[in-house]
Amino acid sequence: MRAYKITQNGAPRQALHLATDLPLPSTPTGPNILIKVTCAGLNPADLHFMSILPAWLPFRKHPTPGLDFVGTIACAGPDVPEELAVGTTVCGALGVGQAFWGAGSLAEYVVVPAGLVAAVPEVLRGREGEAVGCGVAGQTAALVVKESNVQKGQRVLINGASGGVGTILVQVFKAKGAHVTAICSGANEALVRRLGADEVIDYTTFTAGGLYTHLTTTFPLSSNPLDFIIDCVYDSPLYTSSPSYLSLTGRFITIVGGRTQGIYPFILHKLRPVFLGGTPRRYDVLGLAPNGTLAREVAAWINDGVLKEVVIDSEFPFEEAVEAYEKLSTKRAKGKIVVRMR
Ligand SMILES: NC(=O)c1ccc[n+]([C@@H]2O[C@H](COP(=O)([O-])OP(=O)(O)OC[C@H]3O[C@@H](n4cnc5c(N)ncnc54)[C@H](OP(=O)(O)O)[C@@H]3O)[C@@H](O)[C@H]2O)c1
């Protein structure tokens, strides 16, 4: 079979090599299924795995990247539930261990535990590529929705609203009756409004510090402060300035730990008490461990019309996965980038 291999660390063009003569994975055992991949969805985490984790570690020699998959069950182990019969089209994201080990979804076949998959939503018949929405981005959005428990009428600010995670959060929070303000560049305003955002803030129009002043006047603490800030970009001052626009009981939830600063932001924001200069607002960092329960929750959102649109930025043929990753590296993707097998 064909699969991409990370043969050295670095940017996608240096790191990736398309291997064309690999053996098929062995027949799945126990609760595992062999999936013939039709689409893989790309995530920023793939780039981290490419650039940081050594590709030469003995247990992940020349790993295959890719977390999100959509495909057809080609073979099922003896302990796989009956509903996941051969021929069923499924989607989801690979588990943390498998991703770390490097048996990724940028391959013609991948073996996945049955517990990680969801059936592709009925409404996506004929456009299965959109089921990449049940991968990392959708599952992270589901985690945020569960953790925040946003209620009808509450005010939510989403930073990075036009990305893979943000485009899903806008729609789900809106369906829950929240008042959604989206932060993105002006070029993506029409997109996030179409998805349901009540207000849009174009971050590119502000000079340093201007965004936080704008938020202070738009959501004054005395009248209508925000209840939640969901950060999909990593913006430290958005948190440290938040006592001016995030209610006393409000929560700042980030899905970006601050990779370039290591765990420093976590210590600075989460653990520093107020009397030592900490910010008097709750700060949480969420990390996803992909699982089938979250994948099936996103599939249900799609089937029920809560998630009306999985925004696809672009689709690339398998042979152009390097170009697809280069597009992802620009951090300008609107929704998901998909790599399609032939
Ligand atoms: N904790 C976890 O388990 C977890 C899970 C998933 C993702 N993540 C992380 O969460 C982040 C978002 O993931 P994603 O898949 O949504 O990424 P993505 O799709 O690559 O995000 C791209 C979007 O980010 C927007 N953006 C870039 N810079 C911005 C800025 N300064 N202000 C506002 N928007 C900005 C861009 O919009 P414009 O072009 O309009 O600027 C673009 O639409 C990534 O860092 C990812 O690693 C973490």
The ligand as a MOL file (V3000), in Angstrom:
LIG
                    3D

  0  0  0     0  0            999 V3000
M  V30 BEGIN CTAB
M  V30 COUNTS 48 52 0 0 0
M  V30 BEGIN ATOM
M  V30 1 N -6.0250 20.9770 23.0410 0
M  V30 2 C -6.3490 20.1490 22.0690 0
M  V30 3 O -6.5900 18.9600 22.3000 0
M  V30 4 C -6.4590 20.7030 20.6700 0
M  V30 5 C -7.2850 20.0720 19.7320 0
M  V30 6 C -7.4250 20.6440 18.4750 0
M  V30 7 C -6.6930 21.7930 18.1540 0
M  V30 8 N -5.8630 22.3350 19.0840 0 CHG=1
M  V30 9 C -5.1160 23.5610 18.7730 0
M  V30 10 O -6.0840 24.5930 18.6210 0
M  V30 11 C -5.6680 25.5130 17.6320 0
M  V30 12 C -6.7750 25.6800 16.6100 0
M  V30 13 O -6.9510 24.4520 15.9190 0
M  V30 14 P -7.6860 24.4440 14.5070 0
M  V30 15 O -7.6900 23.0580 14.0070 0
M  V30 16 O -8.9640 25.1920 14.6250 0 CHG=-1
M  V30 17 O -6.6220 25.3220 13.6670 0
M  V30 18 P -6.7320 25.8930 12.1990 0
M  V30 19 O -7.9300 25.3460 11.5160 0
M  V30 20 O -5.4260 25.6950 11.5410 0
M  V30 21 O -6.9260 27.4580 12.4660 0
M  V30 22 C -6.8170 28.3070 11.3810 0
M  V30 23 C -7.6120 29.5600 11.6760 0
M  V30 24 O -6.9580 30.3030 12.7020 0
M  V30 25 C -7.2950 31.6650 12.4920 0
M  V30 26 N -6.2920 32.5470 13.0980 0
M  V30 27 C -4.9620 32.5190 12.8970 0
M  V30 28 N -4.3810 33.4930 13.6340 0
M  V30 29 C -5.3800 34.1430 14.2860 0
M  V30 30 C -5.4170 35.2380 15.2040 0
M  V30 31 N -4.3000 35.8680 15.5910 0
M  V30 32 N -6.6180 35.6120 15.7040 0
M  V30 33 C -7.7520 34.9860 15.3310 0
M  V30 34 N -7.7840 33.9490 14.4510 0
M  V30 35 C -6.6120 33.5370 13.9460 0
M  V30 36 C -7.3020 31.8180 10.9870 0
M  V30 37 O -8.2490 32.8080 10.6740 0
M  V30 38 P -7.8200 34.1630 9.9410 0
M  V30 39 O -7.2360 33.7410 8.6110 0
M  V30 40 O -9.1190 34.8860 9.8270 0
M  V30 41 O -6.8120 34.8090 10.8050 0
M  V30 42 C -7.7310 30.4510 10.4630 0
M  V30 43 O -9.0680 30.4350 9.9980 0
M  V30 44 C -4.3460 24.9720 17.0670 0
M  V30 45 O -3.2810 25.6180 17.7270 0
M  V30 46 C -4.3700 23.5090 17.4600 0
M  V30 47 O -3.0540 22.9750 17.6220 0
M  V30 48 C -5.7410 21.8290 20.3350 0
M  V30 END ATOM
M  V30 BEGIN BOND
M  V30 1 1 1 2
M  V30 2 2 2 3
M  V30 3 1 2 4
M  V30 4 1 4 5
M  V30 5 2 4 48
M  V30 6 2 5 6
M  V30 7 1 6 7
M  V30 8 2 7 8
M  V30 9 1 8 9
M  V30 10 1 8 48
M  V30 11 1 9 10
M  V30 12 1 9 46
M  V30 13 1 10 11
M  V30 14 1 11 12
M  V30 15 1 11 44
M  V30 16 1 12 13
M  V30 17 1 13 14
M  V30 18 2 14 15
M  V30 19 1 14 16
M  V30 20 1 14 17
M  V30 21 1 17 18
M  V30 22 2 18 19
M  V30 23 1 18 20
M  V30 24 1 18 21
M  V30 25 1 21 22
M  V30 26 1 22 23
M  V30 27 1 23 24
M  V30 28 1 23 42
M  V30 29 1 24 25
M  V30 30 1 25 26
M  V30 31 1 25 36
M  V30 32 1 26 27
M  V30 33 1 26 35
M  V30 34 2 27 28
M  V30 35 1 28 29
M  V30 36 1 29 30
M  V30 37 2 29 35
M  V30 38 1 30 31
M  V30 39 2 30 32
M  V30 40 1 32 33
M  V30 41 2 33 34
M  V30 42 1 34 35
M  V30 43 1 36 37
M  V30 44 1 36 42
M  V30 45 1 37 38
M  V30 46 2 38 39
M  V30 47 1 38 40
M  V30 48 1 38 41
M  V30 49 1 42 43
M  V30 50 1 44 45
M  V30 51 1 44 46
M  V30 52 1 46 47
M  V30 END BOND
M  V30 END CTAB
M  END
